[in-house]
Amino acid sequence: MRGPARYLQTVDIRAAEADDYPAFAALFPELESGDPTPKLQKWSDEIAPQTVLAVVGQEVLGYLFYQRLHDDIYVRHLVVAPGARRAGAGRALLGWLRAHKGRARRWRLNVKPGNVPAVALYRSVGMEVAHWSLALRLSFEQWSTFPEPARGVVSGLLDPELDAAAERALGLPEGQVAHARASRRVVVGVIDGAEVVGLALFDPGFPGAFPFRARTPAHARALAEGTRPHVREDDLQFVVEGDEALRAASLAAGAVIRMETWHMEGPI
Ligand SMILES: CC(C)(COP(=O)(O)OP(=O)(O)OC[C@H]1O[C@@H](n2cnc3c(N)ncnc32)[C@H](O)[C@@H]1OP(=O)(O)O)[C@@H](O)C(=O)NCCC(=O)NCCS
């Protein structure tokens, strides 16, 4: 049988291995994220251990890269090869994840609003749009046009003892900061008095900060300044999630929009 229908009911799901890098590297560009394909080292160390493949015999049809947090599973990539789409491989990969959810109660991901097949698939498994996300880029000179943080606001590397408080204060899923630390992210925080009012998980390899959350635009400026010693470039890429004030301030400062996505989530 020709075309995707030949895959019907023959798709197997298996764990990815380091040797699957060529298949991953061929599929990754289908995400159209504008990001360079992760290198073999990153694949082997960080991605492959949390990736499953949809296969028919030796042929890799697609992959799902996910991260287990405390009560949540974050779907990072889901890709099916163009010639194998609409034959159930995407649904099978998500079905595998649901069957292996462990203690997770919710799943979440980011998707481009115009990605009709993906949004339809995620809705069909019970996810809904929770908020929008914008990947933005601002030079540090542009950051200096933001409102100045009040005296007493300090930023810098966050003490791991404050991870849980930061997650609670800034609405992040429990365990996300610990996961980021284990994945070699730089964890930057902003403290105002006794409270955590800003948090960025900066990936020097990407480079970019996601999440990047702050209570006010002034706190966001402090967060950018705290991140700066770890950034080699003159500007910072960061993701704003549903935060109208930070979006408005960033665009007023001349931010370049790199990508717009929806954050979808639902019970797993
Ligand atoms: C999104 C993607 C992973 C879906 O994989 P897939 O294997 O083709 O999806 P499935 O065959 O399992 O489809 C499952 C459901 O998704 C929805 N769907 C899939 N393709 C669709 C399309 N072209 N139009 C509308 N709905 C679609 C349908 O609800 C479908 O169920 P149905 O076939 O019973 O109607 C695939 O299109 C893809 O790799 N796209 C490029 C990469 C990408 O955008 N990934 C998502 C990033 S967030």
The ligand as an ORCA input file, in Angstrom:
! r2SCAN-3c Opt
* xyz 0 1
  C       1.391     17.888     14.388
  C       1.880     16.527     13.902
  C       2.915     16.004     14.889
  C       0.675     15.567     13.870
  O       1.173     14.249     13.615
  P       0.332     13.188     12.768
  O       0.965     11.879     12.952
  O       0.151     13.673     11.377
  O      -1.072     13.246     13.517
  P      -2.137     12.070     13.626
  O      -2.226     11.343     12.331
  O      -1.831     11.252     14.839
  O      -3.470     12.906     13.811
  C      -4.185     12.918     15.022
  C      -5.243     14.002     14.995
  O      -4.646     15.289     14.837
  C      -5.502     16.119     14.034
  N      -4.849     16.396     12.763
  C      -3.682     15.872     12.298
  N      -3.367     16.407     11.109
  C      -4.355     17.282     10.800
  C      -4.581     18.156      9.699
  N      -3.729     18.218      8.667
  N      -5.670     18.949      9.738
  C      -6.535     18.896     10.764
  N      -6.390     18.072     11.850
  C      -5.301     17.291     11.860
  C      -6.758     15.301     13.806
  O      -7.607     15.539     14.928
  C      -6.204     13.892     13.835
  O      -7.161     12.921     14.135
  P      -7.980     12.226     12.917
  O      -6.965     11.859     11.865
  O      -8.601     11.047     13.581
  O      -8.947     13.262     12.442
  C       2.463     16.614     12.471
  O       1.561     17.313     11.652
  C       3.817     17.307     12.383
  O       4.870     16.699     12.600
  N       3.834     18.606     12.048
  C       5.112     19.343     11.873
  C       5.830     19.538     13.196
  C       4.947     20.252     14.178
  O       4.358     21.265     13.865
  N       4.882     19.713     15.416
  C       4.104     20.281     16.472
  C       4.920     21.265     17.189
  S       4.068     21.894     18.605
*
